[in-house]
Amino acid sequence: MSRISVRGFAVASATAVTTVGAVVGVASGSEQPGLQPVAATDATTVLADIPAGQQVQQASLTQQVQAQTDAADATARKAAEESARKQAAKDAAARKEAEKKAEEKRKQEAASRAAERAALVVKASYTTAEVQAMAQGIIGDETQFQCFSNIVTRESGWNYTATNSSSGAYGLVQALPGSKMASAGADWRTNPGTQIKWGLNYMNSRYGSPCGAWSFWQNNNWY
């Protein structure tokens, strides 16, 4: 007796094909010259497992996929960490800027209160430095104070009793007539603080700000 074993999907050899043909011939009842009948009782066909080479290839593909997945995860983690770092830095900068602005506001408010208190103290006379410090405290914002100062310097030279002999304009901001400043205080003739408050209100209401008034003044030499 002979056993025929077929491994996987491999094609049998020529001898095996001949032998199988002989078996078929016997089964059909025909005999071929020169061939001995072969009993097919013990003939067996066996399907083999996946060849070792294909197994290695499959394992390699699995490893590649896993490596790509790991690399993608690492890239995503790195991107997330970088984004979190940038956001943290941005938040810290925003907090620092907010704290800086809050501190500046506190200083300006303190200076304004001090200036207002000083304005309430009636003096026989005030120096230019005292009047300028008073104005800076009342206005607060440095940029707006500088614009206010540019106008006052040209209008009165920071002399709170300055009088225009031809028009009658009076005081630091040369209000015309000077009595307009009574809306800020009855002591408008002698108190530079009252004049500053009136002048600041005038510039804000008419030009939006002292810098708006200064821009107009530069183009017209009056405001």
C-alpha positions as CSV (number, residue, x, y, z in Angstrom):
1,M,0.0,0.0,0.0
2,S,1.2,3.6,-0.6
3,R,0.0,6.9,1.1
4,I,-0.4,10.1,-0.9
5,S,0.2,13.2,1.2
6,V,-0.5,16.7,-0.3
7,R,1.3,19.5,1.7
8,G,-0.6,22.8,1.8
9,F,-1.4,24.1,-1.7
10,A,1.8,22.7,-3.3
11,V,1.4,20.9,-6.6
12,A,2.3,17.1,-6.5
13,S,5.2,15.9,-8.4
14,A,4.9,14.2,-11.8
15,T,5.3,10.8,-10.3
16,A,2.5,11.5,-7.8
17,V,0.2,12.6,-10.6
18,T,0.9,9.4,-12.5
19,T,0.2,7.4,-9.4
20,V,-3.0,9.2,-8.8
21,G,-4.0,8.5,-12.4
22,A,-3.4,4.9,-11.9
23,V,-5.6,4.9,-8.8
24,V,-8.3,6.6,-10.8
25,G,-8.0,4.0,-13.6
26,V,-8.4,1.2,-11.1
27,A,-11.4,2.9,-9.6
28,S,-13.0,3.1,-13.0
29,G,-12.4,-0.5,-13.8
30,S,-9.8,0.1,-16.5
31,E,-6.3,-1.1,-16.4
32,Q,-3.3,0.5,-18.0
33,P,-0.4,-1.5,-19.3
34,G,2.7,-1.6,-17.1
35,L,0.9,-0.3,-14.0
36,Q,0.0,-2.3,-11.0
37,P,-3.3,-1.7,-9.4
38,V,-3.1,0.4,-6.4
39,A,-5.6,0.1,-3.6
40,A,-7.0,3.5,-2.7
41,T,-8.3,2.3,0.6
42,D,-5.5,4.0,2.6
43,A,-5.1,7.1,0.4
44,T,-5.1,10.2,2.6
45,T,-5.0,14.0,1.8
46,V,-3.5,16.2,4.6
47,L,-3.8,20.1,4.6
48,A,-0.7,21.6,6.0
49,D,-0.5,24.7,8.3
50,I,0.5,28.1,7.0
51,P,4.2,27.8,5.8
52,A,6.8,29.1,8.2
53,G,7.8,31.9,5.8
54,Q,4.3,33.3,5.7
55,Q,4.1,33.2,9.5
56,V,7.3,35.3,9.7
57,Q,5.9,37.8,7.2
58,Q,2.7,38.1,9.2
59,A,4.6,38.7,12.4
60,S,6.7,41.4,10.7
61,L,3.6,43.2,9.5
62,T,2.1,43.1,13.0
63,Q,5.3,44.6,14.4
64,Q,5.3,47.4,11.8
65,V,1.7,48.3,12.5
66,Q,2.4,48.3,16.3
67,A,5.5,50.5,15.7
68,Q,3.5,53.0,13.6
69,T,0.8,53.1,16.3
70,D,3.4,53.7,19.0
71,A,5.0,56.5,16.9
72,A,1.6,58.1,16.3
73,D,0.8,58.0,20.0
74,A,4.2,59.5,20.9
75,T,3.7,62.3,18.4
76,A,0.2,63.0,19.8
77,R,1.5,63.1,23.3
78,K,4.3,65.4,22.4
79,A,1.9,67.8,20.5
80,A,-0.4,67.8,23.5
81,E,2.4,68.5,25.9
82,E,3.7,71.4,23.7
83,S,0.2,72.8,23.4
84,A,-0.3,72.7,27.2
85,R,3.1,74.3,27.7
86,K,2.3,77.2,25.3
87,Q,-1.1,77.7,26.9
88,A,0.4,77.7,30.4
89,A,3.0,80.3,29.3
90,K,0.2,82.4,27.6
91,D,-1.9,82.2,30.8
92,A,1.0,83.2,32.9
93,A,1.8,86.2,30.7
94,A,-1.9,87.3,30.8
95,R,-1.9,87.1,34.6
96,K,1.3,89.1,34.8
97,E,-0.1,91.8,32.4
98,A,-3.4,91.9,34.4
99,E,-1.5,92.3,37.7
100,K,0.7,95.0,36.1
101,K,-2.4,96.9,34.9
102,A,-4.1,96.5,38.3
103,E,-1.0,97.8,40.1
104,E,-0.8,100.8,37.7
105,K,-4.5,101.5,38.3
106,R,-4.0,101.4,42.1
107,K,-1.1,103.8,41.8
108,Q,-3.0,106.2,39.6
109,E,-6.0,106.1,42.0
110,A,-3.8,106.8,44.9
111,A,-2.1,109.7,43.1
112,S,-5.4,111.1,42.1
113,R,-6.7,110.9,45.7
114,A,-3.6,112.6,46.9
115,A,-3.9,115.3,44.3
116,E,-7.5,115.9,45.1
117,R,-6.7,116.2,48.8
118,A,-3.9,118.7,47.9
119,A,-6.4,120.6,45.8
120,L,-8.6,121.0,48.8
121,V,-5.9,122.6,50.8
122,V,-6.1,126.3,50.0
123,K,-2.8,128.0,49.6
124,A,-1.8,131.5,48.9
125,S,0.3,130.3,46.0
126,Y,1.5,127.2,44.2
127,T,4.7,126.4,42.5
128,T,4.7,125.2,38.9
129,A,6.0,121.8,40.1
130,E,3.1,121.6,42.6
131,V,0.5,122.4,39.9
132,Q,2.0,119.9,37.5
133,A,2.0,117.2,40.2
134,M,-1.6,118.0,40.9
135,A,-2.5,117.7,37.3
136,Q,-0.7,114.4,36.9
137,G,-2.5,113.0,39.9
138,I,-5.9,114.1,38.7
139,I,-5.5,112.9,35.1
140,G,-3.7,109.7,36.1
141,D,-2.8,108.3,32.6
142,E,0.7,109.4,31.7
143,T,0.0,109.7,28.0
144,Q,-3.1,111.8,28.5
145,F,-1.3,113.9,31.1
146,Q,1.5,114.7,28.6
147,C,-1.1,115.9,26.0
148,F,-2.8,118.0,28.7
149,S,0.6,119.4,29.6
150,N,1.4,120.3,26.0
151,I,-1.7,122.4,25.8
152,V,-1.3,124.1,29.2
153,T,2.4,124.9,28.5
154,R,1.4,126.7,25.3
155,E,-1.8,128.4,26.7
156,S,-0.5,129.6,30.1
157,G,3.0,128.3,30.8
158,W,1.4,126.6,33.9
159,N,0.5,129.9,35.4
160,Y,-2.9,129.4,37.0
161,T,-3.5,133.2,37.2
162,A,-2.6,133.9,33.6
163,T,-4.9,136.3,32.0
164,N,-5.2,137.1,28.3
165,S,-5.6,140.9,28.1
166,S,-7.3,140.9,24.8
167,S,-9.8,138.1,25.1
168,G,-10.1,137.7,28.9
169,A,-9.3,134.0,28.8
170,Y,-8.1,132.9,32.3
171,G,-6.1,130.3,34.1
172,L,-4.1,127.2,33.2
173,V,-6.3,126.2,30.3
174,Q,-7.3,129.7,29.3
175,A,-11.1,129.2,29.8
176,L,-13.0,131.9,27.9
177,P,-14.6,133.4,29.8
178,G,-12.8,132.3,33.0
179,S,-16.1,132.2,34.9
180,K,-17.0,129.0,33.0
181,M,-14.7,127.2,35.5
182,A,-17.1,128.0,38.3
183,S,-18.9,124.8,37.4
184,A,-16.0,123.0,38.9
185,G,-15.6,125.1,42.0
186,A,-16.2,128.6,43.3
187,D,-12.5,129.0,43.9
188,W,-11.6,128.7,40.2
189,R,-9.6,132.0,40.3
190,T,-7.1,130.8,42.9
191,N,-7.2,127.0,42.9
192,P,-5.3,125.3,40.1
193,G,-6.9,122.0,41.1
194,T,-10.3,123.4,40.2
195,Q,-9.0,124.7,36.9
196,I,-7.4,121.3,36.1
197,K,-10.7,119.5,36.8
198,W,-12.6,121.9,34.6
199,G,-10.1,121.7,31.8
200,L,-10.0,117.9,31.8
201,N,-13.7,117.7,31.7
202,Y,-13.8,120.2,28.8
203,M,-11.2,118.2,26.8
204,N,-13.0,114.9,27.4
205,S,-16.4,116.2,26.5
206,R,-15.4,118.2,23.4
207,Y,-12.5,116.1,22.0
208,G,-12.8,112.7,23.7
209,S,-9.6,113.1,25.7
210,P,-6.7,115.5,26.3
211,C,-4.8,113.8,23.4
212,G,-7.8,114.5,21.2
213,A,-7.7,118.1,22.2
214,W,-3.9,118.3,21.6
215,S,-4.3,116.8,18.1
216,F,-6.9,119.6,17.3
217,W,-4.6,122.2,18.9
218,Q,-1.7,121.2,16.7
219,N,-3.8,121.8,13.6
220,N,-5.4,125.0,14.7
221,N,-3.3,126.6,17.5
222,W,-6.4,126.7,19.7
223,Y,-8.9,124.2,21.1
